[in-house]
Every structure is written in structure tokens, then in C-alpha cells.
Amino acid sequence: MTRPSLILIVLLALGGCDQVNQKLGLEDPAKKEANLQAEGKAVGSACRQSGRAIEDCYSIYSWLPKAAIYEGWKEMDAYMRDNQLETVAPQLPPPESPAAAKKRKKAEAAAASAEAEGEKSGPKDAEKSATKH
């Protein structure tokens, strides 16, 4: 193999590492933290613009860092005051947090399994009660 082709292969292999790691769910902790900080600031800004209390933002977006949410909220508050902007009422309800989604799915699964158990034992119980009377 020639030297340039070997260098090209090595560069292509190294360039694909980020994509492979991302597909496998392996993220660089520094990149993940930077993304969470940016998302937190964006969410805080949006909460302030929509007139939502900072405490509500903390509880709705509990998976994001509170410091980042506060920083975004504070920056948007200053911007809105400086430019005399009014709040914009949100048109959609807030998204469900990942923790609440997991709880809801577990409750739905438990209800479905209880319903399935009830259907299995239901006809037998009806037969027992009919033979007793």
C-alpha cells in the first residue's frame, strides 16, 4: 500500500469513530454536558418568553441543569425588559419529562396486565357464582 492511501484509510477510520460511538450511545461526557447546558439555556429563555415561572421550568424540565435553565431565563428576562417585549402565551402543553413517561408506561403496563388477568379469571368466577346459586 502506498503511504497516501494508508493515511487516507486511517483518517476515514478516525472520522467515523464519533458516528459509531454516537450510534452505540457512547458520548463524550464533555460534549454531553455542553449539549445539556445549551439546551438548558434555550429552555430557560423559552420559559421566560412564555411567562412561565422559573420553578415550573425546573419541575417540567427536571433532566436539564437548573443553573443553565436559570441562566437562560435571566438572559431572556433582561432582553425582554430592555426591548419592552411582552410574554408570548404558550400554545401547546409542556412536554412530558422522561421520568413521568416511564411512570406512565409502567402504570399502563400494570393496568393492561391486571385487565388480562381479570379476563382470564372472569369467566371462571362467573361459572362458580352461577353454580352456587
N, C-alpha and C positions, 0 to 999 in steps of 0.2 A: 504494500500500500504506500502511496505517496504521502508525504508529510502534510500537504494541504487538505487532502481528503480525510486523514486521521483527525486533524484539528477540527474540521467541519463536523465529523461524527461526534466528537466529544462535546462540542458546543451545542449541537442539537439534543444530545442526551441530557446535558445540564439544563438546557432551556425547558425541557419537558418535565423536569422534577417538580416544579411548582404546580403544574397542571395535574400531575399524578398524585401528589400529596393532597391537593385540594379535592380530587375525586375520592380519595381514601378517607377524607375527613381529618387529615393531619395538617393543621395550620400552624404557622409560626406564631408563637404567643405574642410577640411584639406587634405583628400585623393585626392579629385578632383584637388586641387591646386598642390599637389605633382605630380600627373599624367601630368598635363599641363606643369609643369617645366621640367619633364623628356622628354616629347615629344618635347618641345621647344629646349632643348639641342641637342636632336637627329636630329631634323630638321636643326638646325644651323650647326651642324657638316656635315650633308649630303650636305647642300648648299655649304659650303666651299670646300668640297672634289670635288664637281661637277663644281667648278669655278663660281658659281652664286654669284652675288653681294649681300651684306647684305641687301640693300634696296629692292631688288627683293624678298628676303625671307620674309621680313616684309610684303610686299604687298600680296604675294601669300598666306602666312600662317597668315593672319591677326587675326585669332581667338586664336593664341598662344601668350604668353607673349613675348614682344620684348627683355626683359632682358635675358630670357632663350635662345632665339634664338641667341642673341649676344654672350652669354657665350659659347654655343656650337660651334659657328662659330670661336670664338677666340681660343678655345682649339684645334680645328682641325687645324687651321692655324699654331699654334705653333708646333703641332705634325708633320704636313707636312713639315714645314721648317727644323725641327730637323732631320727628316728622309729622307729629299730630295725627297719627293714624288710629282709626277705630278698630276694635276687635272684629273678627270675622267669625260668625257663628258656624260651628261645625255642622255639616250636612249628614254625616254618617256617624254611627256609634263608634266608640273606640274599639280597636281590635282586641281579641281575646288573648290574654297572656298565655305563654306556653304551659305554665303550671295549671292555670284554670282549664286549658284544653285537655290536659292529661286527666284531671279530676273528672271532667265532664265525660270523657271517653270511658273511664273506669266505671262511672255510675251507669252509663248507658249499657256497658257490657254486663254489669251485675244485674241490671233490670231485665235485659234480654235473657240471661241465663235463668233468672228466677221465673220469668214468664215461660220459658221452655220447660222448667221443672214443674210448673203449675199445670201445663198442658199434659205432661206425662202422667202425673198423679191425679189429674182432674177426672178423667173417665172412671178410673178405678174407685175413687172416692164416691162418685155418683152411684156406681153399682152397689157398693157397700151400704150406702144410705138407703137405696131402693130395696134391698133385700131385708133390711132390718124392719121396715115399715110394713 
